[in-house]
Amino acid sequence: MGQDLHTLTGAYALNALTPSESVRFEDHLADCDSCVQEVRGFTETSALLASAAAQTPPEELRERVLAEVARTRQLAPAPERLPEPRHRVWPWTLGLALAACVAVIIALGATVLNQGRQVDELRSNEQQIAAVLAAPDAVSTSAEPMEGVSVTVVHSESLGNLVFSAHGLDDLHDEDYQLWLTRHDGSVYSAGVLSVDDAGFVLPVLAAPDEGTEGVAVTVEPEGGSDQPTSDPVMAMPVTG
């Protein structure tokens, strides 16, 4: 463990150190308040990664399948010996039933494919977030913009990514919190709408800041987000590293 102990906060929070490395780093933590704060921020962020990858099948999927089954006419059992006609003519009702079955299969296949893609995207996003937290050059910046609200930004210059997380945000109705990256020249660009659970925890957001980015800000926007901020920021902080 020849690297600077201060750079191991992310790896420690992710349990990526060996037992001997963990013991040595914990000895370091006893005398380093800044690392204690960084480990706390990393731990809060990494605790949200599992929920980011969780997928629950939509409740309406089962209802749609059962509804299609109820509307689709089932074929009667064929007789044991059926003479083979020279030219087989399918009844039009049978054709409709087959068409309905094909439609159901296509619809279910599209739904499963779409859900599979979503899971793959979430898994990739989770892996990239974990990589930022464990990066040797990861720099964590924390702030409390208002009472009861804690915000953490972890930035890795070598990976070119940052991770934003927060907790303590109030629940909004018909509005969303939106994350913005701010540049030196005063311009901003969106990093997406924040997903806040019932406990006020924000699922970690992965963003790739451009060369001129100097900070992050959060505003309250109409549901679904805006192209540009429509309100004053409820919080803003610099990105270091």
DOMARLO-915600 format. One line per 2 residues: number of its first residue (from 0); their letters; for each residue x, y, z of N, C-alpha, C. Coordinates in Angstrom, 3 decimals. Layout:
residues N
NUM) a) X,Y,Z,X,Y,Z,X,Y,Z; ...
This chain:
residues 241
0) mg) 0.852,-1.181,0.000,0.000,0.000,0.000,0.888,1.232,0.000; 1.593,1.425,-1.145,2.550,2.499,-1.225,1.929,3.847,-1.531
2) qd) 0.654,3.890,-1.958,0.059,5.160,-2.324,-0.346,5.948,-1.080; -0.631,7.237,-1.292,-1.021,8.121,-0.212,-2.289,7.594,0.447
4) lh) -2.288,7.491,1.760,-3.442,6.953,2.478,-4.686,7.807,2.267; -4.501,9.097,2.027,-5.651,9.983,1.839,-6.455,9.635,0.590
6) tl) -5.849,8.921,-0.357,-6.545,8.599,-1.610,-7.345,7.303,-1.510; -7.343,6.659,-0.364,-8.001,5.351,-0.238,-9.382,5.424,0.381
8) tg) -9.915,6.633,0.568,-11.230,6.756,1.215,-12.320,6.050,0.409; -12.317,6.229,-0.928,-13.336,5.590,-1.748,-13.230,4.079,-1.729
10) ay) -12.005,3.555,-1.861,-11.815,2.102,-1.832,-12.219,1.514,-0.489; -11.941,2.246,0.592,-12.319,1.755,1.924,-13.842,1.709,2.058
12) al) -14.538,2.752,1.584,-15.997,2.794,1.692,-16.645,1.674,0.895; -15.983,1.227,-0.189,-16.513,0.149,-1.025,-16.005,-1.228,-0.611
14) na) -15.292,-1.290,0.540,-14.727,-2.565,1.019,-13.804,-3.199,-0.029; -13.037,-2.346,-0.718,-12.146,-2.837,-1.774,-10.718,-3.033,-1.287
16) lt) -10.450,-2.783,-0.016,-9.103,-2.970,0.531,-8.958,-4.375,1.110; -7.731,-4.850,1.148,-7.468,-6.129,1.797,-7.583,-5.949,3.309
18) ps) -7.716,-7.049,4.074,-7.823,-6.911,5.530,-6.663,-6.132,6.141; -5.438,-6.399,5.701,-4.294,-5.686,6.274,-4.319,-4.212,5.898
20) es) -4.735,-3.904,4.652,-4.834,-2.515,4.235,-5.911,-1.783,5.021; -7.031,-2.478,5.284,-8.113,-1.857,6.042,-7.662,-1.506,7.459
22) vr) -6.908,-2.400,8.084,-6.416,-2.140,9.443,-5.503,-0.916,9.443; -4.598,-0.853,8.482,-3.687,0.288,8.416,-4.439,1.590,8.134
24) fe) -5.439,1.517,7.232,-6.193,2.728,6.920,-7.044,3.170,8.119; -7.604,2.225,8.869,-8.398,2.583,10.044,-7.526,3.240,11.115
26) dh) -6.261,2.837,11.215,-5.340,3.534,12.114,-5.148,4.976,11.659; -5.091,5.148,10.336,-4.959,6.501,9.779,-6.214,7.329,10.067
28) la) -7.395,6.714,9.981,-8.651,7.424,10.211,-8.731,7.996,11.625; -8.108,7.321,12.561,-8.176,7.770,13.955,-7.562,9.153,14.139
30) dc) -6.697,9.566,13.210,-6.019,10.862,13.344,-6.286,11.792,12.167; -7.260,11.468,11.296,-7.492,12.291,10.109,-8.978,12.604,9.962
32) ds) -9.393,13.777,10.406,-10.798,14.157,10.342,-11.282,14.322,8.903; -10.425,14.822,8.006,-10.854,15.028,6.625,-11.188,13.697,5.947
34) cv) -10.401,12.666,6.217,-10.696,11.347,5.645,-11.967,10.756,6.239; -12.207,11.020,7.511,-13.450,10.558,8.144,-14.654,11.144,7.424
36) qe) -14.587,12.459,7.101,-15.686,13.112,6.400,-15.852,12.538,4.991; -14.738,12.281,4.310,-14.827,11.732,2.960,-15.405,10.325,2.977
38) vr) -14.986,9.498,3.922,-15.507,8.140,4.015,-17.010,8.178,4.276; -17.449,9.113,5.126,-18.881,9.229,5.409,-19.645,9.574,4.132
40) gf) -19.112,10.527,3.341,-19.777,10.890,2.093,-19.789,9.752,1.089; -18.650,9.055,0.961,-18.586,7.912,0.051,-19.569,6.824,0.474
42) te) -19.646,6.562,1.779,-20.520,5.497,2.280,-21.976,5.804,1.987; -22.377,7.068,2.196,-23.760,7.453,1.914,-24.081,7.271,0.438
44) ts) -23.134,7.635,-0.415,-23.361,7.507,-1.860,-23.389,6.051,-2.292; -22.443,5.258,-1.830,-22.385,3.853,-2.254,-23.587,3.068,-1.747
46) al) -24.188,3.511,-0.618,-25.363,2.809,-0.086,-26.555,2.926,-1.024; -26.540,3.931,-1.899,-27.644,4.136,-2.822,-27.468,3.386,-4.139
48) la) -26.281,2.807,-4.352,-26.022,2.157,-5.633,-26.917,0.946,-5.850; -27.168,0.168,-4.803,-27.998,-1.029,-4.957,-29.403,-0.656,-5.406
50) sa) -29.962,0.405,-4.799,-31.314,0.808,-5.174,-31.348,1.335,-6.597; -30.239,1.876,-7.085,-30.214,2.375,-8.459,-30.320,1.244,-9.468
52) aa) -29.860,0.045,-9.096,-29.896,-1.090,-10.024,-31.128,-1.962,-9.841; -31.945,-1.689,-8.819,-33.114,-2.521,-8.561,-34.154,-2.309,-9.654
54) qt) -34.771,-3.406,-10.103,-35.799,-3.335,-11.130,-37.005,-4.158,-10.700; -38.172,-3.549,-10.678,-39.413,-4.240,-10.366,-40.271,-4.269,-11.622
56) pp) -40.729,-5.476,-12.061,-41.582,-5.529,-13.253,-42.808,-4.656,-13.058; -43.237,-3.949,-14.086,-44.406,-3.083,-13.933,-45.636,-3.874,-13.528
58) ee) -46.416,-3.323,-12.608,-47.577,-4.018,-12.073,-48.597,-4.305,-13.172; -48.680,-3.393,-14.163,-49.700,-3.560,-15.195,-49.346,-4.650,-16.204
60) lr) -48.084,-5.158,-16.193,-47.695,-6.169,-17.170,-48.530,-7.435,-17.018; -48.681,-7.936,-15.785,-49.468,-9.158,-15.546,-50.915,-8.944,-15.954
62) er) -51.465,-7.748,-15.644,-52.855,-7.469,-15.990,-53.045,-7.449,-17.498; -52.070,-6.880,-18.246,-52.185,-6.840,-19.691,-52.159,-8.248,-20.292
64) vl) -51.268,-9.091,-19.773,-51.179,-10.466,-20.289,-52.472,-11.228,-20.047; -53.005,-11.137,-18.819,-54.243,-11.846,-18.501,-55.413,-11.321,-19.327
66) ae) -55.428,-10.008,-19.587,-56.501,-9.442,-20.404,-56.443,-9.971,-21.831; -55.211,-10.066,-22.391,-55.064,-10.602,-23.740,-55.455,-12.068,-23.798
68) va) -55.110,-12.836,-22.760,-55.486,-14.256,-22.724,-56.994,-14.411,-22.695; -57.666,-13.533,-21.910,-59.121,-13.618,-21.807,-59.803,-13.281,-23.135
70) rt) -59.177,-12.404,-23.934,-59.785,-11.999,-25.203,-59.422,-12.934,-26.355; -58.415,-13.762,-26.163,-57.925,-14.613,-27.251,-58.621,-15.975,-27.225
72) rq) -59.258,-16.299,-28.308,-59.985,-17.573,-28.390,-58.995,-18.726,-28.461; -59.223,-19.735,-27.632,-58.341,-20.900,-27.607,-58.803,-21.944,-28.632
74) la) -57.864,-22.663,-29.208,-58.170,-23.694,-30.193,-58.679,-24.956,-29.511; -59.707,-25.589,-30.116,-60.221,-26.848,-29.581,-59.250,-27.977,-29.912
76) pa) -59.236,-29.042,-29.085,-58.340,-30.169,-29.374,-58.668,-30.780,-30.734; -57.665,-31.126,-31.480,-57.866,-31.736,-32.797,-58.277,-33.189,-32.645
78) pe) -59.091,-33.708,-33.558,-59.451,-35.142,-33.501,-58.216,-35.999,-33.684; -58.328,-37.260,-33.223,-57.181,-38.142,-33.276,-56.707,-38.364,-34.713
80) rl) -57.667,-38.536,-35.625,-57.297,-38.756,-37.027,-58.066,-37.755,-37.865; -57.374,-36.892,-38.469,-57.984,-35.841,-39.276,-57.561,-36.027,-40.723
82) pe) -58.510,-36.249,-41.610,-58.138,-36.410,-43.030,-57.413,-35.170,-43.529; -56.404,-35.402,-44.273,-55.603,-34.310,-44.810,-56.200,-33.853,-46.137
84) pr) -56.789,-32.665,-46.166,-57.360,-32.189,-47.436,-56.244,-31.821,-48.410; -56.627,-31.799,-49.673,-55.654,-31.457,-50.690,-55.206,-30.000,-50.525
86) hr) -56.151,-29.115,-50.240,-55.843,-27.712,-50.026,-56.444,-27.300,-48.693; -55.595,-26.953,-47.707,-56.082,-26.597,-46.373,-56.528,-25.137,-46.375
88) vw) -57.745,-24.925,-45.885,-58.304,-23.578,-45.770,-58.513,-23.274,-44.293; -57.875,-22.233,-43.787,-57.997,-21.865,-42.372,-59.247,-21.008,-42.180
90) pw) -60.078,-21.350,-41.174,-61.230,-20.500,-40.860,-60.757,-19.103,-40.480; -61.545,-18.095,-40.833,-61.122,-16.716,-40.544,-61.044,-16.455,-39.052
92) tl) -61.896,-17.160,-38.257,-61.839,-16.951,-36.799,-60.539,-17.484,-36.223; -60.054,-18.610,-36.810,-58.779,-19.163,-36.356,-57.633,-18.215,-36.704
94) gl) -57.741,-17.610,-37.888,-56.717,-16.649,-38.274,-56.663,-15.460,-37.324; -57.823,-14.982,-36.889,-57.860,-13.875,-35.937,-57.236,-14.273,-34.614
96) al) -57.528,-15.509,-34.168,-56.974,-15.968,-32.906,-55.457,-16.062,-32.983; -54.946,-16.596,-34.095,-53.502,-16.694,-34.260,-52.864,-15.315,-34.307
98) aa) -53.540,-14.378,-34.989,-53.012,-13.020,-35.064,-52.946,-12.386,-33.683; -53.985,-12.639,-32.866,-53.998,-12.085,-31.506,-52.855,-12.658,-30.679
100) cv) -52.626,-13.978,-30.827,-51.527,-14.609,-30.084,-50.180,-14.016,-30.505; -50.009,-13.832,-31.811,-48.757,-13.244,-32.294,-48.574,-11.840,-31.744
102) av) -49.669,-11.070,-31.689,-49.589,-9.701,-31.162,-49.159,-9.699,-29.702; -49.708,-10.642,-28.918,-49.333,-10.733,-27.507,-47.861,-11.077,-27.363
104) ii) -47.400,-12.052,-28.166,-45.991,-12.470,-28.087,-45.069,-11.308,-28.450; -45.417,-10.565,-29.500,-44.593,-9.429,-29.909,-44.553,-8.368,-28.824
106) al) -45.746,-8.082,-28.237,-45.811,-7.053,-27.190,-44.986,-7.452,-25.979; -45.105,-8.720,-25.564,-44.333,-9.180,-24.404,-42.845,-9.186,-24.716
108) ga) -42.487,-9.599,-25.936,-41.076,-9.613,-26.306,-40.483,-8.220,-26.281; -41.234,-7.232,-26.780,-40.747,-5.857,-26.781,-40.584,-5.340,-25.360
110) tv) -41.536,-5.692,-24.482,-41.456,-5.238,-23.091,-40.243,-5.834,-22.397; -40.035,-7.150,-22.578,-38.893,-7.812,-21.938,-37.582,-7.247,-22.477
112) ln) -37.517,-7.008,-23.802,-36.299,-6.463,-24.405,-36.001,-5.078,-23.850; -37.054,-4.250,-23.739,-36.871,-2.896,-23.215,-36.401,-2.925,-21.775
114) qg) -37.004,-3.820,-20.960,-36.588,-3.928,-19.565,-35.148,-4.429,-19.470; -34.767,-5.363,-20.364,-33.393,-5.848,-20.356,-32.402,-4.746,-20.659
116) rq) -32.744,-3.893,-21.607,-31.869,-2.767,-21.934,-31.753,-1.815,-20.749; -32.876,-1.566,-20.065,-32.849,-0.673,-18.915,-31.954,-1.237,-17.810
118) vd) -32.040,-2.549,-17.570,-31.197,-3.169,-16.545,-29.726,-3.046,-16.928; -29.413,-3.281,-18.226,-28.022,-3.157,-18.685,-27.508,-1.732,-18.496
120) el) -28.355,-0.743,-18.807,-27.946,0.652,-18.644,-27.706,0.982,-17.179; -28.598,0.502,-16.300,-28.433,0.762,-14.870,-27.173,0.093,-14.330
122) rs) -26.923,-1.144,-14.808,-25.720,-1.844,-14.341,-24.461,-1.111,-14.785; -24.443,-0.639,-16.035,-23.292,0.120,-16.531,-23.126,1.413,-15.737
124) ne) -24.239,2.090,-15.467,-24.184,3.336,-14.699,-23.649,3.089,-13.296; -24.101,1.988,-12.680,-23.646,1.645,-11.327,-22.143,1.369,-11.310
126) qq) -21.654,0.656,-12.324,-20.229,0.342,-12.396,-19.391,1.607,-12.557; -19.882,2.549,-13.365,-19.146,3.793,-13.559,-19.134,4.632,-12.284
128) ia) -20.251,4.623,-11.549,-20.300,5.348,-10.280,-19.308,4.748,-9.287; -19.290,3.418,-9.197,-18.354,2.753,-8.289,-16.912,3.053,-8.680
130) av) -16.642,3.139,-9.992,-15.279,3.435,-10.452,-14.850,4.827,-10.008; -15.768,5.797,-10.062,-15.442,7.153,-9.611,-15.140,7.160,-8.123
132) la) -15.976,6.482,-7.333,-15.790,6.479,-5.881,-14.473,5.822,-5.475; -14.046,4.818,-6.250,-12.831,4.081,-5.892,-11.589,4.602,-6.596
134) ap) -11.728,5.621,-7.440,-10.572,6.124,-8.182,-9.521,6.705,-7.237; -8.235,6.451,-7.488,-7.170,6.983,-6.615,-7.177,8.504,-6.510
136) da) -7.643,9.186,-7.572,-7.634,10.651,-7.541,-9.009,11.237,-7.209; -9.921,10.404,-6.690,-11.268,10.888,-6.361,-11.189,11.954,-5.268
138) vs) -11.867,13.060,-5.499,-11.917,14.159,-4.539,-13.374,14.370,-4.148; -13.653,14.339,-2.863,-15.013,14.501,-2.361,-15.202,15.901,-1.788
140) ts) -16.276,16.558,-2.179,-16.637,17.864,-1.651,-18.034,17.764,-1.057; -18.185,18.109,0.199,-19.464,18.019,0.878,-19.903,19.390,1.377
142) ae) -21.213,19.562,1.488,-21.750,20.832,1.966,-23.127,20.587,2.560; -23.559,21.518,3.405,-24.910,21.516,3.955,-25.561,22.843,3.578
144) pm) -26.174,22.908,2.385,-26.713,24.175,1.894,-27.862,24.720,2.718; -28.546,23.835,3.441,-29.627,24.264,4.330,-29.765,23.229,5.435
146) eg) -30.474,23.579,6.481,-30.585,22.700,7.640,-31.223,21.368,7.240; -30.554,20.292,7.610,-31.075,18.959,7.334,-30.760,18.416,5.960
148) vs) -30.095,19.210,5.116,-29.762,18.770,3.758,-28.253,18.627,3.619; -27.809,17.476,3.143,-26.390,17.220,2.938,-26.156,16.855,1.484
150) vt) -25.118,17.448,0.889,-24.807,17.233,-0.516,-23.351,16.805,-0.634; -23.084,15.819,-1.484,-21.717,15.352,-1.718,-21.465,15.232,-3.217
152) vv) -20.337,15.765,-3.664,-19.896,15.624,-5.052,-18.528,14.953,-5.034; -18.401,13.854,-5.752,-17.131,13.133,-5.877,-16.671,13.256,-7.327
154) hs) -15.460,13.756,-7.518,-14.959,14.005,-8.877,-13.644,13.275,-9.084; -13.537,12.594,-10.214,-12.288,11.937,-10.617,-11.831,12.572,-11.923
156) es) -10.730,13.298,-11.861,-10.218,13.958,-13.058,-9.726,12.945,-14.078; -9.132,11.850,-13.622,-8.603,10.858,-14.557,-9.721,10.156,-15.337
158) lg) -10.872,9.924,-14.704,-12.007,9.285,-15.374,-12.883,10.290,-16.105; -12.749,11.569,-15.744,-13.562,12.591,-16.389,-15.013,12.560,-15.979
160) nl) -15.317,11.998,-14.811,-16.694,11.892,-14.340,-16.816,12.419,-12.925; -18.044,12.794,-12.564,-18.343,13.135,-11.180,-19.628,12.440,-10.772
162) vf) -19.806,12.263,-9.464,-21.005,11.651,-8.904,-21.621,12.623,-7.909; -22.895,12.925,-8.091,-23.620,13.825,-7.191,-24.605,13.010,-6.366
164) sa) -24.642,13.268,-5.060,-25.632,12.622,-4.206,-26.054,13.607,-3.118; -27.216,13.374,-2.546,-27.719,14.267,-1.511,-28.778,13.532,-0.705
166) hg) -29.074,14.058,0.472,-30.222,13.557,1.226,-30.797,14.691,2.070; -32.065,14.516,2.430,-32.742,15.529,3.225,-33.594,16.479,2.415
168) ld) -33.738,16.232,1.105,-34.537,17.119,0.267,-36.029,16.896,0.516; -36.793,17.990,0.489,-38.241,17.903,0.682,-38.903,17.269,-0.535
170) dl) -40.031,16.618,-0.283,-40.808,16.031,-1.373,-41.480,17.146,-2.170; -41.502,16.999,-3.496,-42.107,17.999,-4.365,-43.354,17.431,-5.038
172) hd) -44.306,18.301,-5.340,-45.521,17.900,-6.044,-45.602,18.671,-7.357; -45.707,17.928,-8.457,-45.786,18.515,-9.793,-44.535,19.329,-10.133
174) ed) -43.438,19.072,-9.457,-42.160,19.714,-9.739,-41.038,18.703,-9.528; -39.862,19.022,-10.054,-38.703,18.149,-9.904,-37.472,18.982,-9.557
176) yq) -36.549,18.349,-8.795,-35.226,18.933,-8.615,-34.403,18.604,-9.857; -33.676,19.591,-10.381,-32.842,19.359,-11.556,-31.410,19.778,-11.257
178) lw) -30.465,18.921,-11.670,-29.042,19.169,-11.442,-28.441,19.865,-12.654; -27.657,20.915,-12.387,-26.983,21.659,-13.448,-25.486,21.685,-13.180
180) lt) -24.705,21.641,-14.246,-23.267,21.855,-14.154,-22.992,23.279,-14.614; -22.226,24.008,-13.820,-21.974,25.426,-14.103,-20.564,25.620,-14.635
182) rh) -20.416,26.559,-15.591,-19.122,26.827,-16.220,-18.540,28.149,-15.705; -17.256,28.348,-16.024,-16.555,29.567,-15.619,-17.220,30.814,-16.186
184) dg) -17.788,30.704,-17.389,-18.373,31.879,-18.032,-19.795,32.175,-17.576; -20.298,31.400,-16.607,-21.637,31.632,-16.083,-22.727,30.814,-16.746
186) sv) -22.410,30.118,-17.828,-23.412,29.282,-18.490,-23.606,27.974,-17.721; -24.721,27.317,-17.951,-25.025,26.054,-17.278,-25.543,25.052,-18.304
188) ys) -25.440,23.765,-17.973,-26.042,22.726,-18.794,-26.539,21.623,-17.873; -27.625,20.977,-18.298,-28.340,20.042,-17.427,-27.593,18.721,-17.272
190) ag) -27.635,18.189,-16.043,-27.116,16.846,-15.775,-28.250,15.896,-15.417; -29.492,16.340,-15.626,-30.636,15.462,-15.421,-31.490,15.827,-14.224
192) vl) -32.672,15.237,-14.205,-33.615,15.415,-13.100,-33.253,14.442,-11.985; -33.298,14.915,-10.741,-32.937,14.074,-9.608,-34.098,13.166,-9.214
194) sv) -33.761,11.935,-8.871,-34.747,10.972,-8.380,-34.645,10.920,-6.862; -35.676,11.384,-6.167,-35.678,11.487,-4.709,-36.679,10.485,-4.143
196) dd) -36.228,9.635,-3.203,-37.150,8.660,-2.619,-37.927,9.288,-1.463; -38.790,8.476,-0.831,-39.661,8.987,0.221,-38.884,9.486,1.430
198) ag) -37.660,8.985,1.629,-36.844,9.401,2.773,-35.995,10.625,2.457; -36.110,11.163,1.249,-35.345,12.343,0.885,-33.972,12.045,0.330
200) fv) -33.666,10.773,0.049,-32.373,10.412,-0.515,-32.406,10.538,-2.037; -31.353,11.117,-2.585,-31.218,11.267,-4.038,-30.376,10.122,-4.577
202) lp) -30.903,9.405,-5.566,-30.092,8.371,-6.201,-28.874,9.017,-6.855; -27.695,8.424,-6.718,-26.478,9.035,-7.269,-26.608,9.340,-8.754
204) vl) -26.143,10.513,-9.132,-26.182,10.944,-10.532,-24.761,10.978,-11.071; -24.542,10.293,-12.184,-23.241,10.290,-12.849,-23.258,11.348,-13.941
206) aa) -22.243,12.200,-13.965,-22.162,13.250,-14.984,-20.733,13.358,-15.492; -20.605,13.806,-16.741,-19.286,13.986,-17.360,-19.079,15.478,-17.615
208) pd) -18.454,16.200,-16.686,-18.275,17.648,-16.854,-17.302,17.962,-17.982; -17.581,19.049,-18.704,-16.645,19.450,-19.746,-15.518,20.278,-19.138
210) eg) -14.613,20.723,-19.990,-13.379,21.359,-19.516,-13.631,22.647,-18.737; -14.721,23.341,-19.057,-14.978,24.615,-18.394,-15.830,24.530,-17.153
212) te) -16.196,23.316,-16.735,-17.084,23.164,-15.584,-16.365,23.506,-14.292; -17.046,24.282,-13.434,-16.449,24.647,-12.155,-17.323,24.306,-10.960
214) gv) -18.595,23.943,-11.172,-19.451,23.654,-10.029,-20.751,22.994,-10.433; -21.586,22.735,-9.419,-22.908,22.153,-9.631,-23.942,23.020,-8.933
216) av) -25.176,22.934,-9.398,-26.269,23.673,-8.782,-27.545,22.867,-8.944; -28.491,23.078,-8.043,-29.782,22.393,-8.090,-30.888,23.443,-8.061
218) tv) -31.840,23.303,-8.956,-32.999,24.191,-8.978,-34.273,23.360,-8.926; -35.378,24.016,-8.622,-36.700,23.387,-8.670,-37.342,23.772,-9.995
220) ep) -37.695,22.764,-10.790,-38.228,22.993,-12.127,-39.585,22.310,-12.301; -40.327,22.690,-13.348,-41.565,21.963,-13.650,-41.289,20.478,-13.837
222) eg) -42.292,19.676,-13.579,-42.130,18.222,-13.649,-41.537,17.810,-14.996; -40.487,17.005,-14.956,-39.806,16.574,-16.172,-38.567,17.373,-16.506
224) gs) -38.381,18.537,-15.828,-37.173,19.326,-16.045,-37.338,20.396,-17.117; -36.326,21.248,-17.235,-36.336,22.366,-18.174,-35.039,22.386,-18.978
226) dq) -35.084,23.076,-20.113,-33.882,23.230,-20.931,-32.876,24.168,-20.270; -33.399,25.176,-19.552,-32.579,26.129,-18.817,-33.258,26.395,-17.475
228) pt) -32.489,26.770,-16.446,-33.101,27.007,-15.136,-34.189,28.071,-15.203; -35.284,27.813,-14.488,-36.388,28.774,-14.418,-36.549,29.351,-13.020
230) sd) -35.653,28.975,-12.100,-35.723,29.483,-10.728,-34.312,29.619,-10.175; -34.195,30.333,-9.078,-32.897,30.474,-8.426,-32.468,29.133,-7.829
232) pv) -31.163,28.862,-7.778,-30.701,27.587,-7.221,-31.054,27.464,-5.732; -31.455,26.255,-5.354,-31.662,25.982,-3.933,-30.329,25.623,-3.280
234) ma) -29.347,25.264,-4.088,-27.996,25.034,-3.603,-27.015,25.105,-4.757; -25.785,25.464,-4.462,-24.718,25.503,-5.463,-23.393,25.295,-4.729
236) mp) -22.473,24.598,-5.385,-21.169,24.329,-4.773,-20.143,24.088,-5.859; -18.865,24.356,-5.572,-17.827,24.139,-6.579,-17.464,22.662,-6.700
238) vt) -16.898,22.311,-7.834,-16.345,20.983,-8.051,-14.840,21.112,-7.992; -14.207,20.389,-7.107,-12.750,20.458,-6.976,-12.127,19.218,-7.541
240) g) -10.855,19.291,-7.855,-10.126,18.134,-8.340,-10.078,18.096,-9.850
